[in-house]
Amino acid sequence: MKLKVNKDLCIACGACQAAAYEVFEIEDDGLAGVRVEEVPEELVEDALDALEGCPTDAIEEVK
Ligand code: SF4
């Protein structure tokens, strides 16, 4: 699974990082980004929690 953050929607609330620290980071621009090219199997559940929990639907799966 690959994810990306739509920076136009991100409000830098930090919820994604709280849900899946190993997958999301707050980048130098103050907005969230994805740390990993491919989400490892053991982190997929946490990553999906983050995706579903993002208040602005800024996290998208890259197909
Ligand atoms: S949960 Fe959504 S809005 Fe909040 S920092 Fe992460 S991507 Fe941005």
Residues whose N, C-alpha, C, O or C-beta is under 5 A from the ligand:
A	BS01	SF4	V5 L9 C10 I11 A12 C13 G14 A15 C16 A32 C54 P55 T56 A58 I59
